[in-house]
């Protein structure tokens, strides 16, 4: 399982690239499986990537953030995922 606490700490510190790496490491182990949560991780990874792109002044962050948004119904299925979703929404690059 991915280290969500480290992921959140890195987001708070605006180390978005590093945050994405934390989840991507785990995602690579499940991405080709029938794991029902693989797109949850994909969405969270995309949220961190979008934040990094925004930080770098790149407008394509909107498209990447849309991928995070697309998977929101999946985040609602587990309390832990809902909490990460609410956390990420507070740091949304759309608010800055």
C-alpha positions, 0 to 999 in steps of 0.5 A: 500500500502507498504511503499516504502520510508521506504523500500529504507531507510532501504536498504541504511542503510543495514537493509535488514531484516527490509526492507523485513519486511516492504513489507512483512506486506503488501504482506501478505494482498494480497498474496492470492488475485487476485491482479496483483502486488502481485508478484511484492512485492514478488520479492522486498521482495526476493531482500531484503532477498538476500541482507541479505543472502549475508551480512551473507555470505550465498551463497544461496543468488543467488537463492533468487536474481534470484526470484527477477530477474524473476519478472522484466517484472512485475516491468516495468508496473508501474513507481513506480515499475520501480523506485524501480527496478532501486534502487535495481539493484544499490544495487545488491548483485551481484555487491559486 
